């Protein structure tokens, strides 16, 4: 949305990103009640085969367990509230679409960090959080 902020407009960028984050927060709460109170099952959702060389195979996957759903609730709920608060707080800034793009990048990196299935994937999430914090 931030890439198309000039064509969409500032208000559309704010409301689209905030709306999707509210939906993500609600879905995180649904996952929290189904996984957190559902017996503590561990789900691994394979996304793609990432590295394959000889006997080495590393896949990009999302790990969903009790700790992950707790962190999903925290990250998505706080991020949705920050997005909603920022609509009013940043109303005077002419670069609102860029701000919301960076804020959404931070949220994505944090979600990648907490749903990582391996250390390399977690490292990418960690570095993404650092990059988005710098921007």
Secondary structure, 3 states (H helix, E strand, C coil): CHHHHHHHCHHHHHHHHHHHHHHHHHHHHHHHHHHHCCCCCCEEEEEEEEEEECCEEEEEEEEECHHHHHHHHHHHHHHHHHHHHHHHHCCCCCCHHHHHHHHHHHHHHHHHHHCECCHHHHHHHHHHHHHHHHC
